[in-house]
Amino acid sequence: MKNQSRHINRPTAKQFTLVALVLSLFAIGGCEGPSDGEGQQINAIVLPTDTLLNLACADAGIGFELCILGDPENPFAQVATPEFNVNNPDAATKFELANNIPAGPTGAKARFYLWATALARFPSGENQWYTARALHELYDANSDTLIQEQALRAYRSVLDNFWGSVTFFTCCGGVSFSVNLNEQTADDLYRTDSTGFVRLIPGDPLNAQALMAQWGYTYRPATPPDYNDGLVTINGG
Amino acid sequence: MKTLDIPQESNFKERVVAMAVPKFKQNASKLFGLLTVALFLAASMASQAHAADVVTTYKDENGWKLQVNGQDFYAKGVVWSYSPRGQNYSYNLWAESDDHIRKVLDYDMGLLKAANVNSIRSFAMIPPKWVTYIYREHGIMFVVNPLMGRYGYMIGGQWVPFTDYSDPLTRATLKADMLEIVNRYKDTPGVLMFAFGNESNYGLSWSSFEIENLPEGEQNTAKARYLYSLFNEVIKDGKQIAPHVPFTIVNGDIQYIDLIAELMPDLDILGSNVYRGSSFTSLWKDVDEKLDLPVIFFEFGSDAFNARDYREDQVSQAKLLKAQWQEMYNKAYGNGEEGNSIGGYVFEWRDEWWKYLQEENLDTQDNNASWSNQAYLFDWAEGQNNMNEEWFGIAALGKQNADGVWTARPRMAYDVLGEIWGMDPYLNKKAAFNQGINNINMEFLELKGEVRQLKSENEEEKGKLSFTGGRVQGELVLRGSDESVRVDGENGIDFSDGQMLFLDFEFQPVQELEGQFSLNILGNVADKRPLEFTYGDRGLPITGFTVGELDGNQFIRETELSTGERVEIYDFEATYQGENFDITGFYHTPRFHWGYEGDFFGLVAEATDIYGMDIWNAKAPEGIEIQGKNKWKNLRLLMGPEVYWGANPKFIVKYDFDFGKFDVTFIHSEDVARSGEGASATQATERQSRQTTLFAEREFGDGWKIELGGIMAATEKVDDIYTRVDGSGNIILDQVDHEDTMGFKAKLTMPLFGTETYVQAHHAGLVADGGQVHKVFGINDPSRLPYSGLGNKREYEAGMIMNFGNLMVFPRLMYRDNLIDANPFIEASIGPGGVLNPGITPRDRDSDPFAVLGNREARSAEVVFKWDPTGASEFYRWDNDWREDAKFAFDFGANYTEYPTFTDANLFFLEPLGVNASFGQGLPAEDVWTLSSRMVFNPKQGRKYITRVVRGFDQSTGNPEGGTRDYWQFHWKALFGGKHTFEGYFMKDAWGPYDFYRQFNVTYPEQVKLDYSILLGGNTGSFVSAVGENEATRIGIRALYRSGDDDSDLNPLIDGDYVFMTVLYLTYQF
C-alpha cells in the first residue's frame, strides 16, 4: 500500500482514459437526424385523374379495414382528414378537401381515396357512405365489375356496420338538415336519379330491393316528389 | 485501559478494565492487588449515580473469567430482536408506546429468563432506560453493540454505503460517534460490555486506487489495518469514559488475528461470530496462542430448516447447539483446557421473516437457502445452498397474542439450552456438567418441540388454508356544492355511506409452495367523486345513456346500467421453490424495478404504488417470475398480462454474465399483444413492441464507475412512414430505418473534487424507446429534470453531489435535442387542377411510428439542497415520513427548464370507446420553473411534523388548452401523542390531486383538505410504518373543499362556485 499522503484524487492515466473513452463515445454516438435530401418531398401531390382503381386489399374501403392507409397509390395516406370538432366548429374538415377535388369522373378516384382514408381513421356511417358513393361513381366511369362489387359491399357496410348513422347536408341558404344514411343507401341503389350514376344492380329496381332482402333488409322506396319518405327495416328486427 | 500485569512468578494475572489509576508496581503482592481492586470497585460504584455495574475480566493459571461486580459471570444468551410479521429491518420497537414496549419485553425476557439466559446481544441499540428495565425486571444484561459503519454510515453529511476506514473524516466521525455512545451508556445499569462492529472484517468493500494497486491478496489486509487500528483508538479512548466495563469487537471468526494482536493492545475480549458447525475446532488454541484474551461468541448456532429435506428440523439445530455449548463449557476457566471461553450469544432468539429479500414476502417465512456452509452437514450438499436465513431462531415467530405481542414458539433448542444454561460451568466440575449435558433427555425434548410445532401448525392451519386477519372500513359521506344547497337547501347535500371488508389468507399445501391472498368485499359504496377517487369505486353504479320515450317523443336519459363486482380478489402471491428455479406468481402485489440489476434503459418499471393503483381499481402488476438458482442463477424470466402498471402483455428475459472485468446484462422484452385498456383512468395504451438491451458496468475503485448500454427497440416499425418538415419548410415523407431503432447510453461516475460527479449521454434513434428512467435517488428523487424514456434524442446530463457536513448540494444539468422535431399543424388543401398540398399535423404515438412528447428539446438546470443529520434514514426513501429520525431535516430544490420547441400531440385513453384519442395539438414552447421544499421535524418521541411546499409554473402533460399554470401547493402532516394525526393540504390554482387533472389541464382556484384521525390500538401503539398507518385501527374525519372557475369547467360535476365533502371514517384491524 502506498503512503497515505498520496490519497488524493489526482487523475491517473486510467482515469483520463475513462473520460476520453466516454467523451469519444458521446462524440461518435450516431443516431443522427435525417439530412437534407433524405425522404420524399410531398409539397404538391397531383391527384389521380384516371378511373383505373387498384384495390390495396380485398376489403379496401369497407368497414374497419386499414390497408388503405398503407396503399402507395393513396395520395391522402399522410394527409389529415379532420372530422367535425364540436369544440372547434370553425376548423377545416374533410369536407373542405372533398369539395375541392375536381367534380366528375376525373375526381372520382381521388374522392375514393379521401373517403376511404377518412373511414380507416374514423369508422363512421358518413365516411362509409361517401366511400360507397365514390366507388359507385368510379363504376359509372369505368364499368369495372370489381369496382361494382366493391361499391355494393361498401353500401352494404353502411347498413351492416353503421345502421342509424346520419350525415348533414346544407342547402337553401345555409340550412343544415340530416339524412338517414340507411335510407339514402337504399335510395342510391334503387333509384338512378338519386346518384346520377349508372345502376349498380342492373335491370329493374326491384332487383335492388331483392338484393337488399338478401342482405337482411326490407326497403320501402321513397316516393316523389321529395323522395324523403323511404324506409329501411331490418328483417326480423 | 491499561493492563494490570501481576508478576508472572505469582502466577496471577488480572485485567481490571480501564482503571484510571497509576501503574501498579511490577512486584505488587497478590493481596495488595486484590485490596486495590476491591477498593476501586467500591469507589467506582459509589461514584456512579445510577450504580452501573463493574464488569471485569480475570485471569489466572486456570484461564479467563468474566466477573460482574466481583461475581463470576459466564455469558449465556441469545442475539435478541423483535421483528413482527410484515415488518423488516426498518421496524423500530422503540418508537412504539412505552406500554407496548413493556409488554414485548416482559413477554420475551420472561421466556429468556426461564431458559436461564443472563445477558443478550442485539443489533438494535436498546435505549438506556429499557436496558435498565430489562436488567432490573428480568436480571438480563445487555451488550452495547454499535455497528460502527458496518452497513454504511453518514460521513460528512453523505450516506456512504461502504465505509472507508482509511478516510480521515470517516475515522474521526466514527470515533466521535462511538465515544458519544459510550458516554451515553456508561452509567446505565445492565450494561455488560461495549462491542463494536459486526463482522466488519467481512465488509472491507470500499476501494481506492492506492489499495487497488496492491496485489489482490494484500488489498484486504491493507484495509483491515485501518479497521483494527480504528477499533483500538475507539476502545482506548472509550476506556477513559467508561473504565468499569470491558471493550471488545465483533469480528468475523478469527480472521486477521495477527493484525488484532499487533494493532489492538487495548482489546479486553475477543468477540467473534463463528459458524464452524458443531465444533469451534482450533479457535481456542489459536486465540490462546496469538492473543491471550478471553473469547466470547456474539453469533453462532444453526438454522432450523433442513434444505435437503425441505422441512423444519428442530433436532439438528438442537444437537448442534448442544455440542457447541458443551465444547464452550469445557473450554471455560478451570477445566484444564485453554480456559478462555467466557460465554456466547446464540444466533438468534426468534426467526425473522424479513431476512431473505428484506423488502418482500414479509408476511411469510421464506424457505430459501441463500448461502452454503459445508460445516452444517445435516443438510449440506455439493453445489447447493443450505443456510436458511429466516430459520435461525431457537424460537419460531408465532402469532400475536391478546397484548398485540408477536409470540415465540420455542423450539427443541430452547429447551436443550435452557437445561445447559441452568448449569454453571464454574460451580460445576467438568465431569459434572459434561454428565449433565450428556444426560439431557433429547428424545423427550424432541417430542416437546414437535408437539409445540404441531400445535402451532394446527393453529396456523398451514398445509391447507389459514385465515390470518383483515380489516373493516366504514365511512359516512356528506357532499354538496354551493349551487345544490342554494337550489335545494338541505336536500342539496348528498349523503352516502360505505363499508368494505378485507380478509387475508395464507396457504401452504406443500412445503415448496406457499402464498397468500386477500379478498375484498364491498357493502355500500360512498360516492366521493370528483373530490376523491378511492379503492372500492368499482361498486358505484355504472351509468350510460339510453333512449326513452314520453308522449311519443324520444329523449336521451341517463340510466344505471349495472354495478361492479362486490367481491374480488384484492391481491395474490404464491412462490414455488424448486431445486433450480423459484417460480412466483403475483397479482396486485408490489414489485420493484430492475435498475440495480442491469436494466440500464428501464424496461421493467417499478410497481410499488399499490394505493395509487387502487384508486383506478388497477390489478397490476400481474404475472409470473421465474428466477434461476444454482447453475441457472443468472437467468430471470418475467411474463404476464401486465407485469408493471401500464405494460402490454409481454415476456422479459434477463441474463447476467461477466465479460472481462465488466458485469454484463442482456435483456429482451417482447410484447405479445396490446393492452385493451389504459392504466389509470386516462393513460393511453401503447403499441405492441419489443426492446433488446445490452449493458456493461465496471467499478474501478475510489468512486470511479463506467456504465455503457445499447438498445435496439421497435424493429417492427422499420419501413413505417412518417412525415416531417425540413429546414426549408418542405413537407417530407420518410421511412423508419434500422438505424432509427438503435440507441446508446453511457454514464461515467467519478469523485471529482471529492464529490460524486456523473456525466451521461444518451443518443437514441427515432423509435429507440426505453422505459422508466431511474433517477439518482429513486422514485422519490425530487428532481424535476424532464426525464423521458422515449427515443429521438441526443441527451446529455451531468450532476455533482457535494457534501458540506450534513448539508448536501446537488446541482444537475440536462441538455436535449431531437433528431426530428415535432410536426407543426399545416392545413391540407387542394389547389386548382387537383394538386394536393398534403399539409401536416402533429404526430401521435398511435398513428405515427414516433412522436415528440416528453422527450422534447429541453435545457434544464436545477439544484437541490438537503440537510439531514441522520443519513441512515435516507431522506428520499419512500417511507422517510415514518423513518426520518433527525430532529430537523429538510430539502429545497429549484428547477428551471426551457422548452424551446412545441411538441407533437399527446394521447389519452377514451374509456367509453376503449380506444386512444388524441388531444390533436401539441404543447407550445415554454419556459417553466418549480421551487419545492420538504421539511421533517421530530421535536420529541411520538411527535413529528412534515411539510411540503411547491411553487411552480408548469404545463399540462396532455391538453394544451388553458395554457401554462402558475400554482402553489402546501401539504402537511402532524403526528402527536403517538396516535393523533392531522394532515391536509392547501393548493392554489393547482391541478387536482390525480394525474388526469394535469393531463387535461384542469385546475382549481383553491383546494383544501383537512384530516384528523386517532389511533385506537391494534398492532402498534403509534404510526411507525406506512403499513402501520394505512391499516391501523383508527377513526377520523376528513373535510375537502374545492372552488371552480373557467379552468375547472371541464369537470361536469362542478356546478356552482365550489364543492365540499365531509367524510367520517373508521378502520378496524383484526
Interface residues (C-beta under 8 A of the other chain):
Chain A: M1 K2 Q4 R6 H7 N9 T12 K14 Q15 L18 V19 L21 V22 L25 F26 G29 G30 C31 E32 G33 P34 D36 E38 G39 Q40 Q41 I42 N43 A44 I45 V46 L47 T49 P75 F76 A77 Q78 V79 A80 N85 A92 E96 L97 N100 I101 P102 T106 G107 A110 R121
Chain B: S166 S208 F209 E210 I211 N213 L214 E218 A222 F700 D702 W704 I706 L708 I721 T723 R724 D726 G727 S728 N730 I731 I732 L733 D734 Q735 E739 M742 G743 F744 A746 L748 M750 P751 L752 F753 G754 V759 A761 H763 A764 G765 A768 R794 Y796 N818 L819 I820 E827 A828 S829 I830 G831 G833 G834 V835 L836 N837 P838 G839 I840 T841 S847 G920
